[in-house]
């Protein structure tokens, strides 16, 4: 059967969360291209089999170094493995290909964790320029500014991310 038909069959199964069935189809393809390796790696990532995910994503990368999604998923794998530096490097390579807002947020989050607020602000501001009301971006900016003791700016972004803020006897509460 044609590889493209098999890939489409597996995509239908993935959309129905039938990951093991999709894997069965993809792993039986003899001449795997980057798309097949990417899908296998992504399924293993969804199944939390990090080693097999990484192995297949690296095989996908060998065949195609211009795919944003491969770098993005390798960034997620590295993050799960606790390798922040490698994760950040993969995420940066991903946004060099395509400035995806969620990937920009991931770089921002990692930078905040590393207390590299200049980098965090740089990437989160790029994300905000794409969508000023992006919830995750505003949430991360709020966290960053609070860590920098810029409380008012922090609350501004937290409010944009979460909704109303109410002051009570218990302190500050975020309301839907």
ZADRENLUM-643094 format. One record per residue (C-alpha): residue number from 0; residue in three letters; x, y, z. Coordinates in Angstrom, 3 decimals. Layout:
% residues N
    k    r      east     north        up
  NUM  ALA         X         Y         Z
...
% end
This chain:
% residues 176
    k    r      east     north        up
    0  UNK     0.000     0.000     0.000
    1  UNK     1.069     3.579    -0.686
    2  UNK     2.961     5.229     2.214
    3  UNK     0.733     8.293     2.059
    4  UNK    -2.391     6.143     2.473
    5  UNK    -0.830     4.363     5.458
    6  UNK     0.150     7.687     7.026
    7  UNK    -3.391     9.011     6.527
    8  UNK    -4.831     5.828     8.047
    9  UNK    -2.583     6.228    11.065
   10  UNK    -3.535     9.924    11.399
   11  UNK    -7.206     8.945    11.532
   12  UNK    -6.393     6.477    14.317
   13  UNK    -4.321     9.080    16.175
   14  UNK    -7.263    11.491    16.026
   15  UNK    -9.362     8.774    17.692
   16  UNK    -6.612     8.232    20.331
   17  UNK    -5.969     4.730    18.989
   18  UNK    -2.221     5.152    19.366
   19  UNK    -1.195     1.489    19.464
   20  UNK    -3.121     0.725    16.271
   21  UNK    -1.523     3.720    14.548
   22  UNK     1.908     2.564    15.723
   23  UNK     1.266    -0.870    14.256
   24  UNK     0.641     0.640    10.834
   25  UNK     3.562     3.080    10.960
   26  UNK     6.144     0.640    12.285
   27  UNK     5.364    -1.805     9.454
   28  UNK     6.262     0.745     6.779
   29  UNK     9.529    -0.464     5.283
   30  UNK    10.947     2.769     3.856
   31  UNK    10.235     5.308     6.565
   32  UNK    10.565     8.994     5.780
   33  UNK    10.771    11.881     8.249
   34  UNK     6.979    12.127     8.514
   35  UNK     6.680     8.458     9.550
   36  UNK     9.484     8.736    12.115
   37  UNK     7.953    11.987    13.390
   38  UNK     4.546    10.393    13.861
   39  UNK     6.024     7.354    15.602
   40  UNK     8.065     9.622    17.885
   41  UNK     5.041    11.803    18.613
   42  UNK     2.878     8.789    19.454
   43  UNK     5.530     7.497    21.834
   44  UNK     5.659    10.967    23.396
   45  UNK     1.883    10.814    23.925
   46  UNK     2.324     7.368    25.483
   47  UNK     5.084     8.780    27.710
   48  UNK     7.699     6.418    26.275
   49  UNK    10.354     9.111    26.199
   50  UNK    13.293     6.988    25.004
   51  UNK    11.473     5.615    21.953
   52  UNK    10.026     9.042    21.279
   53  UNK    13.467    10.628    21.264
   54  UNK    14.956     7.859    19.122
   55  UNK    12.298     8.244    16.417
   56  UNK    12.277    12.037    16.511
   57  UNK    16.058    12.061    16.038
   58  UNK    15.629     9.727    13.046
   59  UNK    13.036    12.162    11.667
   60  UNK    15.465    15.031    12.208
   61  UNK    18.210    13.194    10.288
   62  UNK    15.894    13.088     7.287
   63  UNK    14.461    16.603     7.618
   64  UNK    16.204    19.452     9.432
   65  UNK    13.599    22.037     8.368
   66  UNK    10.551    20.775    10.246
   67  UNK     9.463    23.017    13.117
   68  UNK     7.427    20.229    14.740
   69  UNK    10.357    17.811    15.022
   70  UNK    12.435    20.372    16.937
   71  UNK     9.437    21.336    19.054
   72  UNK     8.745    17.739    20.085
   73  UNK    12.437    17.130    20.778
   74  UNK    12.259    20.183    23.027
   75  UNK     9.340    18.626    24.885
   76  UNK    11.230    15.326    25.211
   77  UNK    14.274    17.137    26.624
   78  UNK    12.066    19.097    29.016
   79  UNK    10.445    15.871    30.271
   80  UNK    13.921    14.399    30.747
   81  UNK    14.858    17.428    32.860
   82  UNK    17.397    18.783    30.359
   83  UNK    16.360    22.453    30.241
   84  UNK    19.341    23.626    28.211
   85  UNK    18.799    21.067    25.466
   86  UNK    15.044    21.751    25.515
   87  UNK    15.632    25.471    25.114
   88  UNK    18.051    24.828    22.256
   89  UNK    15.509    22.680    20.393
   90  UNK    12.727    25.209    20.994
   91  UNK    14.921    28.025    19.656
   92  UNK    15.685    25.989    16.517
   93  UNK    11.950    25.402    16.120
   94  UNK    11.078    29.110    16.242
   95  UNK    13.863    29.898    13.775
   96  UNK    11.789    27.869    11.327
   97  UNK     8.350    29.008    12.512
   98  UNK     7.541    31.456    15.311
   99  UNK     4.885    29.352    16.996
  100  UNK     3.336    31.107    19.990
  101  UNK     3.310    28.005    22.221
  102  UNK     6.975    27.314    21.525
  103  UNK     7.834    30.933    22.293
  104  UNK     6.013    30.488    25.616
  105  UNK     8.001    27.341    26.384
  106  UNK    11.269    29.193    25.831
  107  UNK     9.951    31.977    28.060
  108  UNK     8.989    29.499    30.796
  109  UNK    12.380    27.774    30.687
  110  UNK    14.133    31.135    30.792
  111  UNK    12.089    32.171    33.839
  112  UNK    13.031    28.907    35.575
  113  UNK    16.684    29.691    34.836
  114  UNK    16.135    33.241    36.120
  115  UNK    17.181    34.575    32.706
  116  UNK    14.547    37.279    32.709
  117  UNK    15.975    39.157    29.702
  118  UNK    15.552    36.094    27.463
  119  UNK    12.175    35.283    28.983
  120  UNK    10.900    38.792    28.322
  121  UNK    12.290    38.753    24.769
  122  UNK    10.486    35.543    23.768
  123  UNK     7.292    36.275    25.678
  124  UNK     7.061    39.743    24.111
  125  UNK     7.369    38.166    20.639
  126  UNK     4.501    35.849    21.614
  127  UNK     2.434    38.821    22.869
  128  UNK     3.010    40.633    19.585
  129  UNK     1.332    37.670    17.884
  130  UNK    -1.598    37.616    20.325
  131  UNK    -1.768    40.305    22.996
  132  UNK    -4.402    38.349    24.932
  133  UNK    -2.694    34.940    24.796
  134  UNK    -3.464    33.440    28.179
  135  UNK    -0.315    31.362    28.701
  136  UNK     1.971    34.217    27.630
  137  UNK     0.327    36.650    30.020
  138  UNK     0.444    34.085    32.823
  139  UNK     4.182    33.531    32.351
  140  UNK     4.859    37.262    32.116
  141  UNK     2.888    37.724    35.325
  142  UNK     4.996    35.079    37.076
  143  UNK     8.206    36.591    35.747
  144  UNK     7.390    40.142    36.835
  145  UNK     6.397    38.925    40.296
  146  UNK     9.750    37.136    40.619
  147  UNK    11.429    40.379    39.573
  148  UNK     9.503    42.233    42.325
  149  UNK     7.572    44.170    39.702
  150  UNK     4.335    43.296    41.468
  151  UNK     1.989    45.709    39.688
  152  UNK     3.168    44.607    36.249
  153  UNK     2.920    40.998    37.395
  154  UNK    -0.691    41.415    38.517
  155  UNK    -1.555    43.190    35.263
  156  UNK    -0.478    40.170    33.203
  157  UNK    -1.957    37.670    35.670
  158  UNK    -5.263    39.522    35.352
  159  UNK    -5.099    39.382    31.546
  160  UNK    -4.448    35.649    31.805
  161  UNK    -6.991    34.688    34.417
  162  UNK    -9.668    37.296    34.794
  163  UNK   -10.654    39.393    37.761
  164  UNK    -8.598    39.854    40.907
  165  UNK   -10.316    40.224    44.262
  166  UNK    -8.703    41.324    47.496
  167  UNK   -10.110    39.619    50.590
  168  UNK    -9.191    38.767    54.193
  169  UNK    -7.379    35.723    52.797
  170  UNK    -5.211    37.820    50.476
  171  UNK    -5.467    38.064    46.706
  172  UNK    -7.810    35.745    44.847
  173  UNK    -8.108    35.243    41.118
  174  UNK   -11.693    35.010    39.894
  175  UNK   -12.636    33.413    36.588
% end
